[in-house]
């Protein structure tokens, strides 16, 4: 199956209401995807480590949260290190969003 066909079927599936003329091609695409995944699993299951897979899943979940919300940063420590001698509101917490490469106030 070509990557172009996969992308077209993906777009059809994500669009919501699937037109009647595309329902069977979409079902065939999904069935082929399941068969491929099943074949891969049969070859890899003897090497699978459930504890490692769970830890990897937890890590990816945490990483997705960081990408969505940013990384909390303690402004008191940042301003103390960068603005020695200056005073200001040190109770604020900023969040660094690595995707946007920016700092913003943390949600309360």
C-alpha positions as CSV (number, residue, x, y, z in Angstrom):
1,X,0.0,0.0,0.0
2,X,1.4,3.3,-1.0
3,X,2.0,6.1,1.5
4,X,-0.3,8.3,-0.6
5,X,-3.1,5.8,-0.3
6,X,-2.6,5.5,3.5
7,X,-2.7,9.3,3.8
8,X,-5.9,9.6,1.8
9,X,-7.6,6.9,3.9
10,X,-6.3,8.6,7.1
11,X,-7.9,11.9,5.9
12,X,-11.2,10.1,5.1
13,X,-11.2,8.5,8.5
14,X,-10.5,11.8,10.3
15,X,-13.1,13.8,8.3
16,X,-15.9,12.3,10.3
17,X,-18.9,11.2,8.3
18,X,-17.5,8.8,5.7
19,X,-19.3,8.9,2.4
20,X,-21.0,5.6,1.4
21,X,-18.7,5.1,-1.6
22,X,-15.6,5.3,0.7
23,X,-16.8,3.1,3.5
24,X,-15.7,-0.2,2.1
25,X,-12.2,1.1,1.0
26,X,-11.8,2.5,4.5
27,X,-12.8,-0.8,6.1
28,X,-10.3,-2.6,3.8
29,X,-7.6,-0.1,4.7
30,X,-8.3,-0.6,8.4
31,X,-8.3,-4.4,8.1
32,X,-5.0,-4.3,6.3
33,X,-3.5,-2.1,9.0
34,X,-4.7,-4.6,11.7
35,X,-3.3,-7.6,9.8
36,X,0.1,-5.8,9.4
37,X,0.2,-4.9,13.1
38,X,-0.7,-8.4,14.0
39,X,2.0,-9.9,11.9
40,X,4.6,-7.5,13.4
41,X,3.4,-8.4,16.9
42,X,3.7,-12.2,16.2
43,X,7.4,-11.6,15.2
44,X,8.2,-9.3,18.1
45,X,6.2,-10.7,21.1
46,X,9.0,-13.2,22.1
47,X,11.3,-10.2,22.7
48,X,8.6,-8.0,24.4
49,X,9.3,-6.8,27.9
50,X,6.0,-5.7,29.5
51,X,7.6,-3.7,32.4
52,X,9.8,-1.8,29.9
53,X,6.8,-1.1,27.7
54,X,4.8,0.2,30.6
55,X,7.7,2.5,31.6
56,X,8.1,3.7,28.1
57,X,4.4,4.4,27.9
58,X,4.5,6.4,31.1
59,X,7.5,8.4,29.8
60,X,5.8,9.2,26.6
61,X,2.7,10.3,28.4
62,X,4.8,12.6,30.6
63,X,6.7,13.9,27.6
64,X,3.4,14.7,25.8
65,X,2.2,16.7,28.9
66,X,5.5,18.7,28.9
67,X,5.1,19.4,25.2
68,X,1.5,20.5,25.8
69,X,1.9,22.5,29.0
70,X,5.6,23.4,29.1
71,X,8.2,22.9,31.7
72,X,7.6,24.6,35.1
73,X,10.3,27.1,36.0
74,X,10.8,28.6,39.5
75,X,11.0,32.4,38.8
76,X,12.5,33.1,42.2
77,X,15.5,31.0,41.4
78,X,15.8,32.2,37.9
79,X,15.6,35.9,38.9
80,X,18.0,35.3,41.8
81,X,20.5,33.8,39.4
82,X,20.1,36.3,36.6
83,X,19.2,39.6,38.5
84,X,21.4,39.5,41.6
85,X,20.6,42.5,43.8
86,X,17.2,43.2,42.1
87,X,14.0,42.7,43.9
88,X,10.7,41.8,42.5
89,X,7.8,39.4,42.6
90,X,9.6,36.1,43.3
91,X,6.5,34.0,43.9
92,X,5.6,33.9,40.2
93,X,6.2,30.7,38.4
94,X,6.8,30.7,34.6
95,X,6.5,27.8,32.3
96,X,8.8,27.2,29.4
97,X,7.2,25.7,26.3
98,X,9.9,24.0,24.3
99,X,7.7,23.9,21.1
100,X,7.0,27.6,21.2
101,X,10.4,28.4,22.7
102,X,8.8,30.9,25.1
103,X,8.1,31.6,28.8
104,X,4.6,32.3,30.0
105,X,3.0,32.5,33.5
106,X,1.9,29.2,34.9
107,X,-1.8,28.4,35.2
108,X,-3.0,28.7,38.7
